[in-house]
Amino acid sequence: MKGALEREYYLSLLGRAVTDSDWSLISYGLMSSHTHLEVIAGEQPLEDWLRRVHTPFADMINRTNDRIGPVFVRGPAAHPTPMDRVGELLAYLRLVDAQLEYQRARADLAAARGTAD
């Protein structure tokens, strides 16, 4: 995701989809090329409720960039995490998100100065 508007739109779709599902969202990380979602699984298949996020988001990306074709190449991958490793996973997601925020802040500063980062 390249900008704040894309992130906001993705998060609004995600919030609606999770609320309408029987899953619980614990944490997330939005990268430029993929997302990390830490969720507590419900009975509904992951791909069923996540499709309500990815389909409209891909449509918006294609319209905005005057393109056609897939935005999400593969379906969601689930990696079950044992309860004793959940803290490590949360720490990793927070670290990745902090690094991305730092990169965005540097890019914004460089753009404001009119220089390349």
Buried (B, 14 or more C-beta within 10 A) or exposed (E): BEEEEBBEBBBEBBEBBBEEBEBEBEBBBBEEEEBBBBBEEEEEEBEEBBBBBBEBBBEBBBEEEEEEEEBBEEEBEEEEEEEEEBEEBBEBBEEBBEEBEEEBEEEEEEEEEEEEE
